[in-house]
């Protein structure tokens, strides 16, 4: 049996990586692989975060000695997350474990290009020490293969998929999941909603997530967007009800890997309007199971929203195809089998 340590944020934390780890904890089961989970980060004050990091180092050292660990599977993004994970890479290699780095950062290329040359060299040296890199899309696979010599494999995120499509085509609620920020296209969406005007006031747009809430609140108030609500962070026990009552999901991001928000909403048959970036085109087929626009194109975003709100039959057709697409390729069972096979090869 392969013994694996998985390191990343606590599964109860906010964010896509935590959701991925929570899904592992909840659904991954194998008689060939045993996973030990180590939380290296959780929301809290700086001292608490430092304690989580130090505790994770101690847990890693203990487990690699006591459990004879084969693989250390590390989740990371960019910036401080990557530099912290370099310490875990070095410790795992010191104990002669195989190391997989699971890259979730949608802005890694921008981050890397801004680093001074000596830090770029440090990053590449650590990437070359790895036994495998996991990415979320073909575009990122090409990027890392060009950056380092380590083998790279695409492993898409997975979600739980209802057996039957629960979509409610008569809902008046449109949602967006993710940090409220320029990067996620939040302000583009607010401008598109304003452009839709009074004809679509019956629909409520709810922004679920944390981020730059004061700026969003100010723009909502300034433009009298009475049908826009900031819903805050959604706990897992609240999400099911939201997913079962959403008409559309909109994520007009400028940078993405493969967003859990898109997968989770499509799994529930919710048509998506998103952007042609990162791994999103791997799951959303434009005009078939959703709509894709270019980031920053507010007029195209407004038109895409209007087109779907005006056409019930199109929404229903896209809903069925969205549910089928996620069920076929991104379900937990399908992805867990792929993980078991990948662990066996390392």
Secondary structure, DSSP 8 states (H G I E B T S, - for coil): -EEEEEEEE-TTSSSHHHHHHHHHHHH---SSEEEEEEEEE-SS-HHHHHHHHHHHHHHHHHHHHHS---EEEEEE-STHHHHHHHHHHHHHHHTT-EEEEEE--TTHHHHHHHS-HHHHHHHHHHHHH-SEEEESSHHHHHHHHHH-SS-EEE----B---SS----TT--EEEEES-BSTTTTHHHHHHHHHHH-GGGTTSEEEEES-B-HHHHHHHHHHTT-TTEEEEE---HHHHHHHHTT-SEEEE--SS-SS-HHHHHHHHTT-EEEEES-TTGGGT--BTTTEEEE-TT-HHHHHHHHHHHHT-HHHHHHHHHHHHHHHHHHSBHHHHHHHHHHHHHH-
